[in-house]
Amino acid sequence: MITIDMQRMSREEKLKVMHALWEDLARDEDAIESPAWHGDALRETEERVRSGSEKVRDWDEAKAELRRRAG
């Protein structure tokens, strides 16, 4: 088992480790079953978009909005 002292890691090092973990998990994505509520949430969102009560946003705009709210 690998242990990491995250307090001593730079932000760049943390992002590299996170990326490596994600790549490893994604390698066998078929082995991970999404919970039923994921499908329900996607269908509900799709219905809100179709009905016009929810709008699709550009990812960069959405990130900027979230950062403004958190700031």
LINVENQUI-V25204 format. One record per residue. RES is the residue in three letters. D_FIRST is the distance of its C-alpha to the first C-alpha in Angstrom with 2 decimals. Layout:
BEGIN
[[RES D_FIRST] [RES D_FIRST]]
END
This chain:
BEGIN
[[MET 0.00] [ILE 3.79] [THR 6.60] [ILE 10.04] [ASP 13.42] [MET 15.33] [GLN 18.55] [ARG 18.81] [MET 18.25] [SER 21.43] [ARG 22.36] [GLU 22.29] [GLU 18.71] [LYS 17.67] [LEU 19.77] [LYS 18.29] [VAL 14.70] [MET 16.33] [HIS 18.30] [ALA 15.48] [LEU 13.81] [TRP 17.35] [GLU 18.14] [ASP 15.24] [LEU 16.33] [ALA 19.95] [ARG 19.70] [ASP 20.15] [GLU 22.18] [ASP 24.44] [ALA 21.78] [ILE 21.80] [GLU 25.02] [SER 26.60] [PRO 28.04] [ALA 31.83] [TRP 32.43] [HIS 31.20] [GLY 34.14] [ASP 36.45] [ALA 35.56] [LEU 36.11] [ARG 39.44] [GLU 40.56] [THR 39.81] [GLU 41.61] [GLU 44.59] [ARG 44.76] [VAL 44.79] [ARG 47.43] [SER 49.58] [GLY 49.38] [SER 47.92] [GLU 44.75] [LYS 44.67] [VAL 42.14] [ARG 41.12] [ASP 39.99] [TRP 36.28] [ASP 37.12] [GLU 39.78] [ALA 37.51] [LYS 34.87] [ALA 37.73] [GLU 39.06] [LEU 35.77] [ARG 35.45] [ARG 39.07] [ARG 38.48] [ALA 35.41] [GLY 37.19]]
END
